[in-house]
Amino acid sequence: MAESGQQALDDQSPAADRIAEIRDYFAFIAAEIEGLNERWRQRERSGRSSGT
């Protein structure tokens, strides 16, 4: 969705810059989420005994 929003805007506008930043942020989150999920699964398997 951010891609189509960015295409609709002038590449030099502040709004286009914000859309690009949002796109990059969510790409980062998508790349990081699997590691986060794996840490959660490890925590659940350990019975959350560490208290953290």
Secondary structure, DSSP 4 states (H G I P E B T S, - for coil): -HHHHHHHS-TTSHHHHHHHHHHHHHHHHHHHHHHHHHHHHHHHHTTTTT--
